[in-house]
């Protein structure tokens, strides 16, 4: 797993680089793009967590709208700056969700927010999640000069493709203060994380995303409470074994289970690993126990599918499997598939092509290739950082591109020596980063 790029050092390098890229983009590009001028951009998902290589999965971006704050009941409105548009959270809906009632409107209200306001017939003004998602999607489709293809919204995400190559899932978020929810989480008895990390997560607060509960009649008006930044902090504090269990579980879902409509998501797997970490002493998680915790995670997943129940790590009252769309045929098949994997024992990891190739490959070529692959990824991440800071036209970026070409040529020459006929440098580059 380390040689494939999932070691702790590489994971932390990715996290640090993406965070620095976000900082530079938000500092230097806020006035160059309509979408970036409305808020703060954060790299989220597996990229922000450092768990995937550059081209291994789509990019996930979270856009936090500026000048907006959402407050749970009991927080004094007047304790917040006067230039903030304030919404009050009505949490009398499905656990982990809320409605937003306008409490204070200012001249700094963004146009996309204004266009999503609705009257409920009782004198209240509500912020519609579906209308704001439509406004956000429209804004995304008309930014920049490059060719952008807008895809159908999935949950709170507005997916786009740029130039037919770069695929991004874009989620709009509103800052949210819900200390009672966070304090309930913080006060739970636990083995992990440490009190310092717990306080860091509480300080990062919550975010509301524009998606209601799937089974709700009023889902177009509802918002989901998320803890994206806090969860990223938690994942970054998983130890090496826990992070690798998470990655292998994701591989199993992608390569073996293969859900077609996201009935089982990597988010469910993340919650399984976070529960594992909280409930067990950290001394039990070591390189020697990786397969034990992998099988424990598969058993938890089988139980979640069988019972259609997986408590959300931050708000256990919310069931991540509810209204997930798993029909009876898939239910039986996936339970049987996971049972087969558990009975197979350690050999289950040989079903995963990437790991199988690494295991059966000769040690020396694999070690050489691993070093080249990680150098290539680090060079690409460095380019991202430099472009965010200075743009494409600078000598340092040109020097990095030159070294990237050298690395890919070295790999191609080695491939030719070992009898491989692939000669396309771009193909080799992209394959190494997947």
N, C-alpha and C positions, 0 to 999 in steps of 0.2 A: 504493500500500500504506500509506503514511503517512497519507493522508487517510481511509483506511478504518479507522484505529485501530491499525495494526501498526507504527508508528514506534517508535524507540528510547525516546523520552521517555515515551510512553504505556505502553510495556512496563515500564519501570522504575517508573513510578508504580503500576501494578497490583501488581508484586512487593512493593514497600514497603508498600502498603496491606494486602494480604492477610497479610503477615507481622505487621504491627501488630495486625490483627484477631485473629490466632491468639494473639498474646501477651496481649491483653486478655481473650479468652475463657478462656484457661487460667488467668489470674490471678484472674478474678472469678466464674467459673461452675463451678469445680471441685466445689463442694458442692451445686450445684442440680440436677445430673443424674447418674443412675447411670452412664451411659456416659462422661461427662466425668470422673467421679471415679476411674475405673480407670486413667487415663493422660493423655497429652498429645495434643492435637489439632493436626494440621498440614494446612494446605491444600496439596494436591499437584496433580499433573497440569498441564494447560495453564493453569489459573487461577493456580496457584502460580508458574508460569513466566512469567506476564504475557502470554501469547500469544493469549488469547481475551477477547472482551467478556463482559459479565455474563451474558447469556442465550444466548450462542453455543454453549455446550456444558454438560454436566452438571458439577456440583461434585464434585471428588475429595477425600476426606478420608482421612488416615492417622492411626490411633489407636495411639500407642506405649504399650504397657502399662508400668506402673510396677513397680518392685521386681523386675524380671526382667533378667538378662543372659545372653547366650549366648557361649561362648568356644570358639575353635578350639584344637586340640591344641597343647600347649606353653606356654599361658598359665597362670600360677600361680593356682589357685583362691583361695588365701589372701591374694592381693594385692587382692581385691575386698571392699567393705564387708560386714559380717556380716548386714545386713538384706536383702541381695539373694538372690533365688532364682537359683541358677546351673545352667545346662544346658551340657553339653559337645557340641560339634558333631562328628558323624561324617560326614565328607565323602566317604566311599567309596561314592558313588552317582553319578548323572549330574552332569557339571560344572555348577557354579553352584547345586547343591542339597545338602542335608544332612539327617541325622536328628538329633534332640535327645534326649540321655540326661540324666536328672536326676542332678546331682551334689550339690546342697545345697538342702534344703527348709527354709523358715522359716515362722514363724507369720503372716507378712505375705502369704503366698501367696493370690492372688485366687481367688475361687470358680470363675470360668470356667476358670482354669488347672487347678485341682484336679480339676474334672470331666472334663478332657481327658487325664488321665494314664492310661497303660496299662502292663501288664506284658508283656514279650516272651517269657516262658517261660524265660529264661536268668538270671533274677535282676535284670534291668535294668528301670528305669522310664523309659518314653519319653513324650514329649509328642506327641500326635496332632494333626496339622494339620487334618484334617477334623472331628474332634470339637470343637476349639477354634473353628473357623469356625462350626460349628452353634451353639455357646454364644454366640458374639459376635452372630450373626444374631438369635438369640432375645432377647438383651439389647436390640438395636436396635429390635426390634418392640414393645417394652414401655416405651419411654422417652417422657417428655413427655405432654402432654394433647392435643396436636394429632393429627389423623388421620394415621396412618402406614400406608402400604401396603408390605409387604415383597415384593421380587421374587426370582426364582431367582438363586442365587449364580452368578457368572461368574468363574472362576479364583479368586483370593483375595478378590474383591470381593463385598460384601453390598449390593446396590443397594436403595434405598428411595425412595418418593415421599412428600412431606409436603404435606398438604392438597391433593393432586392437582396441585400446581404445581411445587414445588421437588424436583428429582431429584438424588440424590447417590449416588456410588459410594464405599462405605466399606470401607477395608482395615485389618485389624489387623496390627500390626507388633511385633516383639520386638527390642530393642537387641542388637547383635551386635558382637563384637570379632574381626576376622579380619585382622590386620595383614599377614600374608604375602600375601594376595590383593591388598590395596591397595598394598603395596610393589612387587609385580610390575607393577601398572598404572603406578605412579609412576615406575618405573625405565625405562619404554619411551622410546626416542628419539622426539622430537616437535617440531613447530613451535608447537604450542598444546596446552594453555594455558600460561601463564607458571609458573615454579617456585613463586611465591607462591600461585597458585590451586591448583596441584597439592597443596601442603601443606594448604591449606584443605580440599580434598576428602578427603584422608587423615584429617585431624582429625575430620571429620564422621562417620566410621565407616560401618558397614553396618547393614542392617535385614533381619530374616527375616520373610517373609510366608507365610501358611498355604496353600501350593499346591505339589504335587509335580510331577515330570516326567510329562507326559501319557501317555507310553508305559510307565511303570513299574508293575509289579505291586503295589508297596508305596507308591504315591503318597499314600495317605491318612495315611502316617506321615512324609512328606517335607516339607521346607521350602525355599523359594527364597531365595537370597541376593540382596538388592537394595541399591542405593545411592541411594535417593530423594533424600535431602538433598544428597548430593554431585553428583548429576546436575542437580538444580535450580541448584546453584552453577555448574556448567559451562554450562548453557543461559543463565543470566543473564549470562555472560561471552562469549557469542557476539556477534559484531559485528552491525551492522544488516542487512547483506546476508545473512549466514548465518541469522539469525532469520527473515528474509522468505522465504528458500528453504524453510525448514522449514514455514512457514505455507502456502506455495503447494503444496508436496507434499501436505500434509494436505488442502487443498481438492481436489486432483486425486483423491485416494483417495475422498473423500466424494462428489464430484459426478460423477466419470467412472468410476473402477474399481468403486465401490460394493460392497465385500465384504459379504455378509449375515451371516456368522458370525465376524467378526473374524479372517479368515485373514490379512489384512494390517492391521496396527495402526499407529497413530501412533507407537508405541514403536519399531517397526522403522525408520520414517522418521527419528526422532530419532537413532538409532544411525548411520544413513547420514550425517547432517549432522555428527555428532561425529567420525566417521572422516574426513570431508572436512576439517574444521578442523584435526585433529591432523596430517594428512599433507601439508598445503600451507602455504606461507608466508602469513601474514595479509595481506601487501600485495597478494595476488592477489584478495582478496575486496573488491570495491567495487561501487558502484551500477551501474557500467558492465558489470560481469561477472556480474550476477545471473542473466541467462538462461543463460549458460555453465554456472554451477553448478547451476541448475535441471535442465538437460539431463544434466549429470553425475550428479546424484542420481537421475534417471529411469533412466539406464543402469545404475546400481548396483542399483536396485530390480528392473529387468528381469533382471539377472544373478542376484539373490537368489532370484527366483521360478523362473527357469529351472533353477538348480542346487539349489533348496530349501536354501539355505545363506546365513546372515547372522550373522557372528560378533558376539557381544555386546561392546559397546565396553569394558566394565569387566572382563569375563572372556571373552576371545576363544574359549576352548575350548567355551563354551556356544553352541549354534546356535539362534538365535531362530526359524528357520523349521522346525526339526525338530518333527514331530508337529503341524504347523500346520493340517492338514486340507485342504490344497489338492488337489482331485482333478484328474485329467488334463484334463477339459474346461475347468475354470477356469484351469488351468496354461497351456494353449494360448491361451485367449481373452485372458488378461491380458498374456501376452508379446506377442501380436499388437497389443493395444490400445496398449501402451507404445511399441512399434515405430512405430505410426502417429503417435503424439504426437511422437516424436523426429523423424520425417520431416516433420512439419508445421512444425517450427521455432518461432520466436517466437510464431506465431499460436495455439499451444496454450493460452496464457493466456486467449484470448478465449472458450474453452469454459467458463470459470469465470464464472458469472453475476454474482457480486458484483464481480469485477474488470472484467468487460465493461461493466457499467452505469456504473462509475466512469470508464472510458475514454471511452465515447461520450457521457456526460453533459456539459452545458455547464459550462465551468470555474467561472464565478462562482457559480451555484447549488450546485455540488458543493462548493466551498470553504466556502460559508456553511453548508451542511448538515453538513459534516465538523466544523466548529467547534461546532455545536450538539450533534452526536452525542457528541463527546468531552467536552463540558461535562456532558451528561446522565450519561455513564458515571462521570465523576469525582464528581459529586454522589451517585450511587448507592453508589459505593465509600466515600465519606465517611460516608454513613448507616450502612453496615455497621460501620465503625469506631466511630461514636458509639453505636450500639446495643450493640455488644460491651462498651463502657465503661460506659454509663449506662442501657441499656434504651430502650424505645421512647418513653417519656413524658418528654421534656425539650424545652425551648424551641428548642435548636439543631437537633434533628431536625425539629421542626415547620417551622422556617425553611427547611431544606433541601428538605423536601417541597413547600413553597410555591414555591420557585424551580424545582423539577422541573416542577411544573404549568405555570409560566410558560413554560418552554422548550418543552414539548410543545404548548402553545397557539400559540406563535409558529410552530412547524413546521406545525401544522394550518392556520393562516391562510395560510402561504405555499403549502401544497399546494392549498388552495381557490382561491387566486389563479391558480395554474397549471393549473386544470381538474380536479383530483383530487377525487373525491366522498367519500373516506374521512373520517369525522367522529368516530370512536371514539378518545378520548384514550388509553385503556389499550392499544388495538391499536397506535397510533402509538408509544407509549412502548416497548412490547415489541419492535416491529419495529426500532426504532433501536438496541436493545441486543443484537440477534442478529448 
